[in-house]
Structures are given as structure tokens and as C-alpha cells.
């Protein structure tokens, strides 16, 4: 077991080195390394890999919610919610319609396709914003808040379509709502008394609540990432003031847990499956980009973004990675989609993390971090 564990950590280390050399998102590199490991190196999953990967997905989702700036979400609510909702609805409808009516997928498989391709990548967008300095601008704040709204719609849809509406669902809703309401104030007081001690009690406390809600979600046949995202947002105001705690939790996540999730996600991608389904992959990629454009671009014009800012926003909202792979993995693990269908969806998600980002940064990055509508109109 220990030797096997060392090989998996070796893959994670290799992915980290490649990400450092290339400047590409480490999560994306881990997926690609997982593809190679699964197709050519004979790597397979087992119970503890599945467990660590599951912890990674829940942990990462919680952190994504915790890093949303609630002040920005409130101050730019109209722009953020409009862009975020439309960036979810149009791709979901387009991918669902094509896979169901044209590609002949089952109803539930098509729903998974719609969910997986409706996402936007908070991780990719956040990295781009920080590198360019746009995270401090009005435009950058609107884009980041819109990403949250978009992915919240994705996670909610996953829960709505595939949950079991029974006593477990009722218990899950009641407990999650209670935790969400109480968590901000309780967390603040808990940290005052028990924070910054050797036992790291504040981290154990947060893990307990997140995994409790995640376990109840699983009993209701929902996805544990749903309450993790909501609980992360509930304490985002607290984490804005406790950056050191957020840094420690992020370090634990990316060092131990998330590599197993992303490596495992790539492990199930079949290269022969990519080759045999290349036409479908290209079509679904174009559908995602086109429907994102239809949903986002006119909205940016309505809010008086410049042409450059509008196109830049549209391209970044077209990215996908974390929640796209989580949704596809949910479908595969619950036997809703086949391995070939999973390969198609994850390949499209990976392409959407790379191509729109490169185009946006190369041709449409705003030349100034000014107010909306004040950029160069090109």
C-alpha cells in the first residue's frame, strides 16, 4: 500500500513540476498526467484512492465557496447574477438538447452533459485575474462573482435532478439550512476561543460540519459538493479576515487531497475513446463556446462593457474545469454515463479550460483596469 501511495504522490509531484515549468494550472496538468497514467502506466483506482479523491472534491468545493468575496457579490449583484445565470442556462440547454435529440444519449446522461458543460472554472479565472491584476478592478470583481453564480447553478441543478426526495432529503435540507444560518457566528466565536492552537481545532471543526452535511447529501442521493459550496459561502466573510487560516486549509487541500481527485479524473479518460469520438468532442466544445457567447456577450453590451471587455468576459466565462469534472465523475460513479461518454465530457471540459483562456489573454485582455465601459473599444 505504501509503495502504491508513493507512486500516486510521485505523479502529483511530477504534475506540480510541469505546472511550474509551463505556467499552466496544476489541476489541469494533474488531469493530463492522470490520462497518461491510466492509459500507458497501468494505474488503477482502489478504495483509498476513491476516498482521498472524494475528500479532495468536497474540500476544493468548500474552498471555492469560501474564497468568494461577499462584498463584491452584493455591490455588483445585478451584473453578476445576470451574467452568471445566463452563462449557466444557455450551455446547459444546448448541450442537453444536442446529446439527447441528436447524439442519442439517455435522458439522464444528457442531463449530466448539460450540467458538466454549463460550468465555468473559478480556479482558472481566479488565477488569470491575479496574474493580470484585474482581480482588483471592477471588471475582474464582476467576472469572479459571476463565476460563483454560474457554478452555484451547476451544483444546484446536479442536486435537483439526481436527488432522492425522501426523509433523508428532508433531513439534509433541515440540517444544512441550520448549519448555514448558524455557521458564520459560531465559527467566529469558535475561532476566538480555540483558533491558532497546535491541535488545529478550527480546521477539524470546519471539516466536521462540511462532511456531516456531505454525508447527509449522499444519503439523499445528492452530491456532497452541494452543501460544501453553500457552507463555504456562508463563512466567506470570516475567511476574508482570516487569510492565514484559508492559506493553511488550501495548503492541506492541494498537498494531500485534490491531487488524488484530479489524477483520478484523468485516469478514466480513454485515449482510444477520444480518438473514436473526436467529432462529437469538437461539436460539444463548439456548442459550449457558442452558447456561452449567446448568453454572456449581449448581457455585457446591456451593462455597457466595452467590446474588448465584453469579449474578454465571455471567453473567461466559457472556461471549465473543476465542477465540470466533478459533474462528469458523479455521472460515471453512479453509472449514469458510460466511460466513453465520460471521456467525451472531460475532454471537452479540458479544452474549455485551455483554449478560451489563451485567446482571452492573447487578444482581449483589457489594457487598463478602469471602470466598466471605459476600456478601449476594439
C-alpha positions, 0 to 999 in steps of 0.5 A: 500500500505504501509503495502504491501511495508513493507512486500516486504522490510521485505523479502529483509531484511530477504534475506540480513540476510541469505546472511550474515549468509551463505556467499552466494550472496544476489541476489541469496538468494533474488531469493530463498526467492522470490520462497518461497514467491510466492509459500507458502506466497501468494505474488503477483506482482502489478504495483509498484512492476513491476516498482521498479523491472524494475528500479532495472534491468536497474540500476544493468545493468548500474552498471555492465557496469560501474564497468568494468575496461577499462584498463584491457579490452584493455591490455588483449583484445585478451584473453578476447574477445576470451574467452568471445565470445566463452563462449557466442556462444557455450551455446547459440547454444546448448541450442537453438538447444536442446529446439527447435529440441528436447524439442519442444519449439517455435522458439522464446522461444528457442531463449530466452533459448539460450540467458538466458543460454549463460550468465555468472554472473559478480556479482558472479565472481566479488565477488569470485575474491575479496574474493580470491584476484585474482581480482588483478592478471592477471588471475582474470583481464582476467576472469572479462573482459571476463565476460563483453564480454560474457554478452555484447553478451547476451544483444546484441543478446536479442536486435537483435532478439526481436527488432522492426526495425522501426523509433523508432529503428532508433531513439534509435540507433541515440540517444544512439550512441550520448549519448555514444560518448558524455557521458564520457566528459560531465559527467566529466565536469558535475561532476566538476561543480555540483558533491558532492552537497546535491541535488545529481545532478550527480546521477539524471543526470546519471539516466536521460540519462540511462532511456531516452535511456531505454525508447527509447529501449522499444519503439523499442521493445528492452530491456532497459538493452541494452543501460544501459550496453553500457552507463555504459561502456562508463563512466567506466573510470570516475567511476574508479576515482570516487569510492565514487560516484559508492559506493553511486549509488550501495548503492541506487541500492541494498537498494531500487531497485534490491531487488524488481527485484530479489524477483520478479524473484523468485516469478514466479518460480513454485515449482510444475513446477520444480518438473514436469520438473526436467529432462529437468532442469538437461539436460539444466544445463548439456548442459550449463556446457558442452558447456561452457567447449567446448568453454572456456577450449581449448581457455585457453590451446591456451593462455597457462593457466595452467590446474588448471587455465584453469579449474578454468576459465571455471567453473567461466565462466559457472556461471549465474545469473543476465542477465540470469534472466533478459533474462528469465523475458523479455521472460515471460513479453512479453509472449514469454515463458510460466511460466513453461518454465520460471521456467525451465530457472531460475532454471537452471540459479540458479544452474549455479550460485551455483554449478560451483562456489563451485567446482571452489573454492573447487578444482581449485582455483589457489594457487598463483596469478602469471602470466598466465601459471605459476600456478601449473599444476594439 
